[in-house]
Amino acid sequence: MAGIALIGGPLQILVTAGFGTWIARLASVPLTDALWFGAMVSLSSTMVVLKTLAATGTMSTPASRVMIGMLVVQDLAVVPILIVLPQLGATDGLGARLATASLVAAGFLVVMVLVGTTLLPAMLRRVVAWGSRELFLVAVVAAGVGVGAVA
């Protein structure tokens, strides 16, 4: 399912963002604002979709698993979108600014994936070994706040 999500997720974001941008341009919205609109409509609410899947009891179906994978890709795409799109407002040195912003976004994603797949699970395993549910909850909240503070 990961392969489908890693290919389908960015493809869905690009196609939907392009369509949203095109619709906004048809309504005579300036290009930069149209790009923001396209980016906004290309992302779904993960919590709404997960709650709907849970309520219907379809969380474990293959289609739902693909959808959840694509939602994770969309969640990760928010960071590059918020780093790259503001650079479009400036006209001087746009290429260099976009390249720098893209490198920063890619670096952030690489660090986030590495920390999320190595450091965070190891830390949570250690906390679980202590046998305290309250400590585990505190560790999860602290990790969430820490990630939120960094982003």
Residue frames relative to the residue before (quaternion, step in Angstrom):
aa qw qx qy qz dx dy dz
M 1.0000 0.0000 0.0000 0.0000 0.00 0.00 0.00
A 0.5918 0.5980 -0.3725 0.3918 3.60 1.08 -0.66
G 0.6420 0.5339 -0.3292 0.4409 3.59 0.98 -0.81
I 0.6407 0.5144 -0.3192 0.4722 3.55 1.00 -0.84
A 0.6848 0.4886 -0.2876 0.4578 3.58 0.89 -0.93
L 0.6819 0.4973 -0.2974 0.4465 3.59 0.98 -0.81
I 0.6851 0.4091 -0.2821 0.5327 3.59 1.18 -0.43
G 0.7170 0.4706 -0.2521 0.4483 3.56 0.84 -1.01
G 0.6159 0.5788 -0.3462 0.4071 3.59 1.03 -0.75
P 0.7147 0.4149 -0.2702 0.4941 3.61 0.68 -1.01
L 0.6187 0.5418 -0.3472 0.4506 3.60 1.04 -0.73
Q 0.6531 0.5027 -0.3079 0.4753 3.59 0.94 -0.89
I 0.6490 0.5145 -0.3234 0.4577 3.60 0.93 -0.86
L 0.6863 0.4887 -0.2916 0.4529 3.59 0.85 -0.95
V 0.6777 0.4847 -0.3009 0.4640 3.59 0.88 -0.92
T 0.6862 0.4735 -0.2917 0.4688 3.59 0.87 -0.92
A 0.6458 0.5053 -0.3237 0.4721 3.60 0.97 -0.80
G 0.6461 0.5145 -0.3183 0.4653 3.59 0.99 -0.79
F 0.6581 0.4978 -0.3050 0.4755 3.57 0.96 -0.86
G 0.6512 0.5090 -0.3102 0.4696 3.60 0.98 -0.85
T 0.6405 0.5138 -0.3168 0.4748 3.58 1.01 -0.80
W 0.6476 0.5243 -0.3098 0.4581 3.57 0.96 -0.89
I 0.6516 0.5058 -0.3098 0.4729 3.60 0.94 -0.89
A 0.6647 0.4964 -0.3079 0.4658 3.59 0.92 -0.86
R 0.6441 0.5128 -0.3259 0.4647 3.59 1.00 -0.75
L 0.6067 0.5468 -0.3485 0.4598 3.60 1.11 -0.68
A 0.6910 0.4379 -0.2573 0.5144 3.56 1.19 -0.62
S 0.5209 -0.6861 0.3689 0.3490 3.60 1.30 0.42
V 0.3212 0.7200 -0.5362 0.3015 3.58 1.06 0.75
P 0.5397 -0.6185 0.4481 0.3541 3.64 -0.94 0.78
L 0.6612 -0.5690 0.3212 0.3686 3.57 -1.08 0.80
T 0.6698 0.4959 -0.3208 0.4499 3.62 0.79 -0.91
D 0.6675 0.4815 -0.2983 0.4833 3.59 0.93 -0.85
A 0.6301 0.5316 -0.3297 0.4600 3.59 1.05 -0.73
L 0.6321 0.5206 -0.3293 0.4700 3.59 1.04 -0.74
W 0.6324 0.5150 -0.3233 0.4800 3.58 1.01 -0.79
F 0.6474 0.5124 -0.3191 0.4652 3.58 0.95 -0.86
G 0.6531 0.5181 -0.3075 0.4587 3.57 0.93 -0.88
A 0.6528 0.5010 -0.3104 0.4759 3.57 0.97 -0.83
M 0.6504 0.5354 -0.3170 0.4358 3.56 0.98 -0.84
V 0.7266 0.4282 -0.2587 0.4709 3.60 0.85 -0.89
S 0.6040 0.5799 -0.3653 0.4068 3.60 1.21 -0.26
L 0.6921 0.4532 -0.2662 0.4947 3.58 1.24 -0.28
S 0.2807 -0.7611 0.5669 0.1434 3.57 -1.01 0.89
S 0.4957 -0.6075 0.5140 0.3478 3.53 -1.30 0.21
T 0.3870 -0.7488 0.4945 0.2124 3.54 -0.42 1.24
M 0.6774 0.5097 -0.3063 0.4331 3.57 0.85 -0.93
V 0.6416 0.5150 -0.3357 0.4587 3.61 0.96 -0.77
V 0.6741 0.4869 -0.2992 0.4680 3.58 0.89 -0.91
L 0.6626 0.5027 -0.3165 0.4562 3.61 0.89 -0.87
K 0.6462 0.5083 -0.3219 0.4696 3.59 0.97 -0.81
T 0.6481 0.5099 -0.3165 0.4688 3.59 0.99 -0.80
L 0.6592 0.4975 -0.3086 0.4719 3.59 0.93 -0.86
A 0.6578 0.4990 -0.3127 0.4696 3.58 0.97 -0.81
A 0.6625 0.5159 -0.3113 0.4449 3.60 0.94 -0.83
T 0.7205 0.4119 -0.2507 0.4983 3.58 1.06 -0.66
G 0.4466 -0.7232 0.4277 0.3077 3.58 1.29 -0.09
T 0.5434 0.6385 -0.3832 0.3876 3.57 1.15 0.54
M 0.2766 0.8072 -0.4873 0.1856 3.60 1.19 0.44
S 0.7660 0.4052 -0.2133 0.4512 3.61 0.96 -0.73
T 0.4516 0.6732 -0.4773 0.3391 3.61 1.18 0.17
P 0.6270 -0.5489 0.3826 0.3989 3.63 -1.11 0.51
A 0.6474 0.5142 -0.3308 0.4550 3.60 0.94 -0.80
S 0.6551 0.5040 -0.3123 0.4682 3.59 0.98 -0.80
R 0.6438 0.5191 -0.3282 0.4564 3.57 0.99 -0.77
V 0.6250 0.5075 -0.3347 0.4897 3.59 1.05 -0.72
M 0.6502 0.5235 -0.3132 0.4528 3.58 0.95 -0.91
I 0.6548 0.4991 -0.3144 0.4726 3.59 0.95 -0.84
G 0.6282 0.5262 -0.3333 0.4662 3.60 1.02 -0.73
M 0.6622 0.4894 -0.3026 0.4800 3.57 0.98 -0.80
L 0.6183 0.5363 -0.3419 0.4618 3.59 1.08 -0.66
V 0.6280 0.5192 -0.3330 0.4746 3.59 1.03 -0.75
V 0.6336 0.5141 -0.3252 0.4780 3.59 0.99 -0.82
Q 0.6424 0.5126 -0.3234 0.4689 3.60 0.97 -0.81
D 0.6437 0.5188 -0.3270 0.4578 3.58 0.96 -0.82
L 0.6726 0.4804 -0.2951 0.4793 3.58 0.99 -0.81
A 0.6353 0.5541 -0.3258 0.4280 3.60 1.11 -0.63
V 0.5090 0.6542 -0.4275 0.3609 3.60 1.17 -0.39
V 0.6566 0.5322 -0.3231 0.4257 3.60 0.91 -0.89
P 0.6931 0.4389 -0.3128 0.4787 3.66 0.72 -0.85
I 0.6138 0.5448 -0.3581 0.4452 3.59 1.01 -0.72
L 0.7106 0.4544 -0.2638 0.4680 3.59 0.89 -0.92
I 0.6470 0.4849 -0.3262 0.4898 3.60 1.21 -0.31
V 0.7411 0.4393 -0.2343 0.4505 3.60 0.89 -0.93
L 0.6809 0.5390 -0.3221 0.3768 3.62 0.73 -0.97
P 0.6397 0.5220 -0.3704 0.4257 3.69 0.88 -0.64
Q 0.5865 0.5910 -0.3698 0.4124 3.60 1.18 -0.47
L 0.5931 0.6024 -0.3624 0.3924 3.59 1.18 -0.46
G 0.5703 0.6210 -0.3743 0.3860 3.58 1.23 -0.33
A 0.6907 0.4375 -0.2724 0.5072 3.59 1.16 -0.51
T 0.3287 -0.7622 0.5265 0.1839 3.55 -1.02 0.76
D 0.6664 0.4959 -0.3152 0.4590 3.61 1.10 -0.56
G 0.8542 0.0499 -0.0765 0.5119 3.56 -0.87 1.00
L 0.1427 0.8445 -0.5058 0.1031 3.56 1.08 0.74
G 0.6511 0.5303 -0.3247 0.4353 3.60 0.90 -0.86
A 0.6779 0.4792 -0.2881 0.4774 3.58 0.89 -0.93
R 0.6526 0.5151 -0.3160 0.4572 3.57 0.99 -0.82
L 0.6584 0.4994 -0.3042 0.4739 3.58 0.99 -0.83
A 0.6417 0.5190 -0.3231 0.4631 3.58 1.00 -0.81
T 0.6632 0.4952 -0.3036 0.4720 3.60 0.92 -0.87
A 0.6638 0.4987 -0.3050 0.4664 3.57 0.92 -0.90
S 0.6445 0.5185 -0.3223 0.4603 3.59 1.01 -0.77
L 0.6500 0.5046 -0.3158 0.4723 3.59 1.00 -0.78
V 0.6343 0.5147 -0.3264 0.4756 3.58 1.00 -0.79
A 0.6627 0.5034 -0.3044 0.4635 3.59 0.91 -0.90
A 0.6617 0.4952 -0.3086 0.4708 3.60 0.92 -0.88
G 0.6456 0.5200 -0.3156 0.4617 3.58 0.97 -0.82
F 0.6461 0.5160 -0.3159 0.4652 3.55 0.96 -0.85
L 0.6619 0.5042 -0.3070 0.4620 3.59 0.93 -0.87
V 0.6394 0.5201 -0.3307 0.4597 3.59 0.96 -0.82
V 0.6646 0.4888 -0.3022 0.4777 3.59 0.91 -0.90
M 0.6540 0.5208 -0.3163 0.4484 3.58 0.93 -0.87
V 0.6691 0.4827 -0.3041 0.4762 3.60 0.93 -0.83
L 0.6616 0.5046 -0.3158 0.4560 3.60 0.92 -0.85
V 0.6678 0.4777 -0.3004 0.4853 3.58 0.90 -0.86
G 0.6902 0.5017 -0.2782 0.4411 3.58 0.95 -0.87
T 0.7419 0.3893 -0.2311 0.4946 3.59 1.11 -0.53
T 0.7640 0.3288 -0.2027 0.5168 3.62 1.15 -0.32
L 0.7711 0.3926 -0.2141 0.4532 3.58 0.46 -1.18
L 0.6979 0.4907 -0.2860 0.4363 3.59 0.76 -1.02
P 0.6734 0.4686 -0.3291 0.4676 3.67 0.81 -0.79
A 0.6341 0.5250 -0.3362 0.4575 3.61 0.99 -0.77
M 0.6524 0.5087 -0.3140 0.4658 3.58 0.95 -0.85
L 0.6851 0.4827 -0.2916 0.4611 3.59 0.89 -0.91
R 0.6032 0.5424 -0.3591 0.4615 3.62 1.07 -0.62
R 0.6456 0.5122 -0.3174 0.4692 3.60 1.00 -0.80
V 0.6561 0.4988 -0.3137 0.4714 3.58 0.96 -0.84
V 0.6351 0.5233 -0.3287 0.4634 3.61 0.98 -0.82
A 0.6292 0.5547 -0.3358 0.4285 3.61 1.01 -0.78
W 0.6179 0.5448 -0.3479 0.4476 3.62 1.14 -0.48
G 0.4138 -0.7730 0.4138 0.2450 3.58 1.26 -0.26
S 0.5846 0.5670 -0.3860 0.4333 3.61 1.13 0.40
R 0.3768 -0.7377 0.5171 0.2155 3.56 -0.62 1.16
E 0.6394 0.5375 -0.3236 0.4444 3.57 1.03 -0.81
L 0.6539 0.5028 -0.3092 0.4734 3.57 0.97 -0.85
F 0.6221 0.5323 -0.3368 0.4650 3.58 1.04 -0.76
L 0.6484 0.5125 -0.3137 0.4676 3.59 0.95 -0.88
V 0.6472 0.5088 -0.3159 0.4717 3.59 0.95 -0.86
A 0.6538 0.5173 -0.3160 0.4529 3.60 0.96 -0.86
V 0.6595 0.4987 -0.3114 0.4684 3.59 0.97 -0.85
V 0.6546 0.4969 -0.3141 0.4752 3.59 0.94 -0.85
A 0.6497 0.5125 -0.3188 0.4622 3.60 0.95 -0.85
A 0.6426 0.5078 -0.3282 0.4707 3.59 0.98 -0.78
G 0.6558 0.5136 -0.3074 0.4601 3.59 0.96 -0.86
V 0.6679 0.4785 -0.2974 0.4863 3.58 0.93 -0.87
G 0.6379 0.5368 -0.3242 0.4469 3.57 1.03 -0.78
V 0.6541 0.4890 -0.3050 0.4899 3.55 0.97 -0.85
G 0.6526 0.5172 -0.3106 0.4585 3.58 0.99 -0.82
A 0.6592 0.5077 -0.3104 0.4597 3.58 1.03 -0.75
V 0.6537 0.5036 -0.3101 0.4721 3.59 1.06 -0.74
A 0.6775 0.4780 -0.2985 0.4727 3.58 0.91 -0.91
